[in-house]
Amino acid sequence: MNRKLKSTLGLVGLLIIILLAGGIYIFVFQSEEIKDKQQRLKELKANDYNTEQLNIQLLETQNRASVLDSVLAARRFNIPPNLSSIKFFNFINEITTGFSSKTKIDVEFVAQKQDREFFVYQYKIAGAGEFMDVFRLIYAVEQSKELKKVTTVTLTNSIISDKEGLPNFMVNFDMNVDVYYATNNRFATADFVEHDLAARPLYDAFYPLIRNEIPPNIEGLLDIQGAKLLAIIPEGAFLADTRGQTFLLWEGEQVYLGYLTKIDYDNNRVSFILNKGGIIEKIDLFLEKEVTKKN
């Protein structure tokens, strides 16, 4: 056997050894890893979608979501998901921003309960304020987009005098409020938009028609009681009060508790309308004529 043949047989034998060693390593030591990779490849092939088809499905899903969101937005109320109990305090702060400085409000968290598939935060709101402020507060709670309901409310009236002695007719209130929320977003829109919570002016039902309190004359206006008409001139009318202080007034000018409504030049008369604690009174003053004595 020549040398060339021996080299060839040696190389063939080495190749066989390498193939056997590689086969043993692949099919014995890596058999589990190969099975895992094959299983993963099978799963990837099963979920291998066409990109264009995926884009079409995404667009259809987005359109359907927009339709459902518009239906929720058209509802008068929404129920937000996983609502924080702090949010109601922020809501009250925003609503009361423009309230009078005389209005005082205290908000207290009471409890949390479940109402069928929904959850409810319970709050107590108490305080005192001007009638329109109290009305705006109740209106905002009841009309808010996120469902809130006033369950009980008690209203009473009170009178507080300011530094000048003027009476302020206040409303004391005590109410309980339920705030609803859910554990999912099935009842809320993706983009939250609050309702217009600005309440229109309303007649103050707690303002007394007849009042015992008469505001003091802090502006030094003419007090018609005991006043005298001194003269009527084209520019207006001269009057004097009980202290002898004179005033020049014209039609429409303010006096204590009322206004000068008319100057009657023909009959030498001036007319006033006064509001005495809810009692409307009309007063006429005439120009006193001097009586000449005959000798």
Residue pairs with C-beta under 8 A, 6 or more apart in sequence:
26 34
65 190
69 189
69 190
69 191
72 78
72 187
72 188
72 189
73 189
73 191
73 193
77 145
77 146
77 147
78 145
78 146
78 147
78 187
78 188
78 189
78 192
79 118
79 146
79 147
79 180
79 181
79 182
79 187
79 188
80 146
80 181
80 182
80 187
80 188
80 192
81 181
81 182
81 183
81 184
81 185
81 187
81 188
82 181
82 182
82 183
83 121
83 146
83 179
83 181
85 109
85 112
85 121
88 107
88 121
88 123
88 148
88 177
88 179
89 107
91 140
91 144
92 105
92 107
92 125
92 137
95 136
95 137
95 140
95 197
96 103
96 105
96 133
96 137
99 105
99 129
99 130
99 133
99 136
100 129
100 130
100 133
102 129
102 130
102 160
102 168
102 170
103 127
103 128
103 129
103 130
103 133
103 134
104 127
104 128
104 129
105 125
105 126
105 127
105 129
105 137
106 125
106 126
106 127
107 123
107 124
107 125
108 123
108 124
108 125
108 126
109 121
109 122
109 123
110 122
110 123
110 124
110 176
111 121
111 122
112 119
112 120
112 121
112 122
113 119
113 120
113 122
114 120
115 180
117 182
118 180
118 181
118 182
119 180
119 181
119 182
119 183
120 178
120 179
120 180
120 181
121 178
121 179
121 181
122 176
122 177
122 178
122 179
123 176
123 177
123 179
124 174
124 175
124 176
124 177
125 137
125 173
125 174
125 175
125 176
125 177
126 173
126 174
126 175
127 172
127 173
128 158
128 170
128 171
128 172
128 173
129 137
129 170
129 171
129 173
130 168
130 170
130 171
131 169
131 171
131 202
131 204
131 205
131 206
131 207
132 199
132 201
132 202
132 204
134 155
134 171
134 173
135 199
135 202
136 197
136 198
136 199
137 173
138 150
138 153
138 175
139 197
139 199
140 197
140 199
141 148
141 149
141 150
141 177
142 148
142 149
142 150
143 195
143 197
144 194
144 195
144 197
145 192
145 193
145 194
145 195
146 179
146 180
146 188
146 192
147 179
147 180
148 177
148 178
148 179
148 180
149 177
149 178
149 180
150 175
150 176
150 177
151 175
151 176
151 177
151 178
152 175
152 176
153 173
153 174
153 175
153 176
154 173
154 174
154 175
155 171
155 172
155 173
155 206
156 171
156 172
157 169
157 170
157 171
157 172
157 206
158 169
158 170
158 171
158 172
159 167
159 168
159 169
159 170
159 213
160 167
160 168
160 170
161 167
161 168
161 213
162 168
164 216
164 218
165 215
165 216
165 218
166 215
166 216
166 218
167 211
167 213
167 215
169 204
169 206
169 207
169 208
171 206
182 188
208 278
209 278
210 277
210 278
210 279
211 277
211 278
212 277
213 277
214 257
214 276
214 277
215 257
217 223
217 256
221 254
221 255
221 256
222 239
222 241
222 247
222 249
222 255
222 256
223 241
223 242
223 255
223 256
224 255
224 256
224 257
224 258
224 272
224 274
224 283
224 285
225 242
226 241
226 242
227 239
227 240
227 241
227 242
227 285
228 239
228 240
228 285
228 288
229 237
229 238
229 239
229 268
229 269
229 270
229 285
229 286
229 287
229 288
230 238
230 239
230 240
230 246
230 287
231 237
231 238
231 287
232 238
232 263
232 265
232 268
232 270
232 287
235 248
235 250
236 248
236 249
236 250
236 251
236 253
236 263
237 248
237 249
237 250
237 260
237 263
237 270
238 246
238 247
238 248
239 246
239 247
239 249
239 270
239 285
240 246
240 247
241 247
249 255
249 260
249 270
250 260
250 263
251 260
251 261
251 262
251 263
252 259
252 260
252 261
253 259
253 260
255 272
255 274
257 274
257 275
257 276
258 272
258 273
258 274
258 275
259 272
259 273
260 270
260 271
260 272
261 271
261 272
261 273
262 270
262 271
263 269
263 270
264 270
264 271
267 286
268 286
268 287
268 289
269 284
269 285
269 286
269 287
270 284
270 285
271 282
271 283
271 284
272 282
272 283
272 284
272 285
273 280
273 281
273 282
274 280
274 281
274 282
274 283
275 281
